[in-house]
Amino acid sequence: MTDNSIRLGFVCVQNAGRSQMATAFAERERAERGLEGAVDIVTGGTDPADEVHDIVVRLMDEEGFDLSERRPREVSTEELNACDIVATMGCSTLELDADTDVRDWALRDPDGADEGTAREIREEVRENVRALFDEIEASF
């Protein structure tokens, strides 16, 4: 991470759905905008699941992402305190000690949702990530 880089965190309880989608879209946005050296991405959950939800793997595959090998992971408070912006997915309220901008995206959970609803959630995630990257790009 360079001095001018921005560290983003995408967090939910299980790190098996919304935060995985957000991370994948953020990785794509970072690459498409040429911000690989300027944006660091952290993802995790407060109580991670064993695997990414099947519906999320399927629906993200439709968008060209292979999440089948990704594994939910626990994220530490220290990792999140090191972030400039942390986006929670609507399932947790974080209280961080650092001067971190915490934003709750208030997204529904795709796990257990029908495919149409899960696709709507995926689109909300995509739009939120795109808007976040628009904001970041404008700050450089």
FENPE-V399847 format. One line per field, one symbol per residue. burial: b if it has 9 or more other ideal C-beta (glycine too) atoms within 8 Angstrom, else e. A space follows every 10 residues. Layout:
burial = ???
//
This chain:
burial = eeeebbbbbb bbebbbbbbb bbbbbbbbbb beeebeebbe bbbbbbebbe ebbebbbbbb beeeeebeee ebbbbeeebb bebebbbbbb ebebebeeeb ebebbebebb bebebebbbe bbebbbebbb ebbeebbeee
//
